Amino acid sequence: MSKIIVKQSTKEELELLGIDSWGTWTCEVSRFNWEYDDKETCYFYEGEVVIEAEGEKFEIKPGDLVIFSKGLKCVWNIKKPVRKVYNFG
């Protein structure tokens, strides 16, 4: 199973997850290494990102719900400024 899951969700699914109460994160165009100490679920409102992990590339765009597994090491390549909400655990 992939350590990154990217999917489209319905409005109902997003409401059930409670994304309106999640923290917000923004970032300008950049490239950096990242490691996840815990599982993160996030929803992208804006931006365009390519994440490189374990020899795979994942393209993320607005409307994507993304789950990053605990222990994942990856490279974020932000092509367009990002605004996302996130939740750990």
C-alpha contacts under 8 A as a table, 3 or more apart, distances in Angstrom:
res1	aa1	res2	aa2	distance
2	S	5	I	6.62
3	K	67	I	7.99
3	K	68	F	6.10
3	K	69	S	5.11
3	K	72	L	6.63
4	I	58	F	7.96
4	I	66	V	7.00
4	I	67	I	5.65
4	I	68	F	4.85
4	I	69	S	6.39
5	I	66	V	5.52
5	I	67	I	5.07
5	I	68	F	6.80
6	V	58	F	7.81
6	V	60	I	7.35
6	V	64	D	6.31
6	V	65	L	5.84
6	V	66	V	4.56
6	V	67	I	6.68
7	K	64	D	5.60
7	K	65	L	5.34
7	K	66	V	6.47
8	Q	63	G	6.39
8	Q	64	D	5.14
8	Q	65	L	5.90
9	S	13	E	6.02
9	S	14	L	6.61
9	S	63	G	7.75
9	S	64	D	7.33
9	S	65	L	6.55
10	T	13	E	5.19
10	T	14	L	6.39
11	K	14	L	5.15
11	K	15	E	6.22
12	E	15	E	5.07
12	E	16	L	6.22
13	E	16	L	5.08
13	E	17	L	6.30
14	L	17	L	5.09
14	L	18	G	6.34
14	L	19	I	6.06
15	E	18	G	4.98
15	E	19	I	6.46
15	E	20	D	7.62
18	G	21	S	5.87
18	G	22	W	7.19
19	I	22	W	5.14
19	I	43	Y	7.65
19	I	85	V	6.85
19	I	86	Y	7.57
22	W	85	V	5.64
22	W	86	Y	5.52
22	W	87	N	5.80
23	G	85	V	5.36
23	G	86	Y	5.55
23	G	87	N	6.88
24	T	83	R	7.08
24	T	84	K	5.74
24	T	85	V	4.37
24	T	86	Y	6.46
25	W	82	V	7.74
25	W	83	R	5.81
25	W	84	K	5.41
25	W	85	V	6.10
25	W	86	Y	7.44
26	T	81	P	7.32
26	T	82	V	5.22
26	T	83	R	4.48
26	T	84	K	6.48
27	C	30	S	7.79
27	C	78	I	7.98
27	C	81	P	5.73
27	C	82	V	5.21
27	C	83	R	6.94
28	E	78	I	7.22
28	E	80	K	7.07
28	E	81	P	4.42
28	E	82	V	6.47
29	V	77	N	7.75
29	V	78	I	4.94
29	V	79	K	5.51
29	V	80	K	5.60
29	V	81	P	5.34
29	V	82	V	7.95
30	S	76	W	7.86
30	S	77	N	6.09
30	S	78	I	5.20
30	S	79	K	7.25
31	R	75	V	7.08
31	R	76	W	5.47
31	R	77	N	4.39
31	R	78	I	6.06
32	F	75	V	5.65
32	F	76	W	5.38
32	F	77	N	6.78
33	N	73	K	7.51
33	N	74	C	5.87
33	N	75	V	4.39
33	N	76	W	6.22
34	W	73	K	5.85
34	W	74	C	5.41
34	W	75	V	5.98
34	W	76	W	7.07
35	E	71	G	6.52
35	E	72	L	5.60
35	E	73	K	4.37
35	E	74	C	6.35
36	Y	39	K	6.80
36	Y	40	E	7.63
36	Y	68	F	7.42
36	Y	69	S	7.10
36	Y	70	K	5.33
36	Y	71	G	5.17
36	Y	72	L	5.34
36	Y	73	K	6.65
37	D	70	K	5.55
37	D	71	G	5.71
37	D	72	L	7.96
38	D	69	S	7.03
38	D	70	K	4.30
38	D	71	G	6.86
38	D	88	F	6.32
38	D	89	G	5.98
39	K	67	I	7.21
39	K	68	F	5.67
39	K	69	S	4.71
39	K	70	K	4.37
39	K	71	G	7.98
39	K	88	F	5.68
39	K	89	G	5.13
40	E	67	I	5.71
40	E	68	F	5.16
40	E	69	S	6.76
40	E	70	K	7.52
40	E	86	Y	6.75
40	E	87	N	5.69
40	E	88	F	4.49
40	E	89	G	6.27
41	T	65	L	7.23
41	T	66	V	5.72
41	T	67	I	4.44
41	T	68	F	6.44
41	T	86	Y	5.71
41	T	87	N	5.37
41	T	88	F	6.45
42	C	65	L	5.76
42	C	66	V	5.32
42	C	67	I	6.50
42	C	84	K	6.59
42	C	85	V	5.48
42	C	86	Y	4.10
42	C	87	N	6.26
43	Y	63	G	6.83
43	Y	64	D	5.86
43	Y	65	L	4.49
43	Y	66	V	6.30
43	Y	84	K	5.50
43	Y	85	V	5.43
43	Y	86	Y	6.53
44	F	47	G	7.24
44	F	60	I	7.92
44	F	61	K	6.69
44	F	62	P	4.95
44	F	63	G	5.63
44	F	64	D	5.59
44	F	65	L	6.61
44	F	82	V	7.42
44	F	83	R	6.23
44	F	84	K	4.34
44	F	85	V	6.71
45	Y	62	P	4.86
45	Y	63	G	6.01
45	Y	82	V	7.66
45	Y	83	R	5.64
45	Y	84	K	5.49
45	Y	85	V	7.88
46	E	61	K	7.05
46	E	62	P	4.93
46	E	81	P	7.05
46	E	82	V	5.21
46	E	83	R	4.98
46	E	84	K	6.84
47	G	61	K	5.99
47	G	62	P	6.17
47	G	78	I	7.61
47	G	79	K	7.33
47	G	80	K	4.76
47	G	81	P	4.89
47	G	82	V	4.10
47	G	83	R	6.50
48	E	59	E	7.44
48	E	60	I	5.80
48	E	61	K	4.86
48	E	62	P	7.23
48	E	78	I	6.16
48	E	79	K	5.32
48	E	80	K	4.88
48	E	81	P	7.01
48	E	82	V	6.79
49	V	59	E	5.85
49	V	60	I	5.09
49	V	61	K	6.66
49	V	76	W	6.90
49	V	77	N	5.66
49	V	78	I	4.47
49	V	79	K	5.57
49	V	80	K	7.03
49	V	82	V	7.86
50	V	57	K	6.40
50	V	58	F	5.50
50	V	59	E	4.59
50	V	60	I	6.22
50	V	76	W	6.29
50	V	77	N	5.16
50	V	78	I	6.50
50	V	79	K	7.47
51	I	57	K	5.57
51	I	58	F	5.09
51	I	59	E	6.56
51	I	60	I	7.78
51	I	74	C	6.66
51	I	75	V	5.61
51	I	76	W	4.79
51	I	77	N	6.08
52	E	55	G	6.75
52	E	56	E	5.69
52	E	57	K	4.55
52	E	58	F	6.48
52	E	74	C	5.56
52	E	75	V	5.12
52	E	76	W	6.71
52	E	77	N	7.96
53	A	56	E	5.35
53	A	57	K	6.48
53	A	72	L	7.75
53	A	73	K	6.58
53	A	74	C	4.61
53	A	75	V	6.66
54	E	74	C	7.54
60	I	64	D	6.42
61	K	64	D	5.91
68	F	72	L	6.96
69	S	72	L	5.69
78	I	81	P	6.73
78	I	82	V	7.35
